């Protein structure tokens, strides 16, 4: 199952308010693999760490694989989720049998574009495109990815569960 962190938190926060958290948790704890995209992209409700912990802890105990994508350093998850202690507990469970993989490079959404050609064709290049064009001409930037985040994009992939 694939979902965004915002959708997961919103869904489980609403279920918790209605007294249906245990029932709604099954949506995220039953699938063999759960992929949670965009952790930290948006602002979450104050109970974000609480509802995410329920999912991660249950899946951790059942040794079910989880994949998380984020543009935030792991040290900032406490701020993102509004609870440093629960964020540490979440990361502890994820990383116990997990792997941390940093990806850095051009966006998958724009790799089909020839940005040099686009730059030449534009007469009034917007500021962000001008920045991209300048970086494309810089060999260091080209070698390390055209439009990349400063911290890379960590992906946490727990190791294959023990049988």
PyMOL commands that set and color helices and strands:
alter all, ss='L'
color gray80, all
select helices_A, chain A and resi 5-17+21-29+48-61+74-81+84-96+115-121+127-137+139-144
alter helices_A, ss='H'
color red, helices_A
select strands_A, chain A and resi 2-4+33-39+65-70+98-103+153-158
alter strands_A, ss='S'
color yellow, strands_A
deselect
rebuild
show_as cartoon
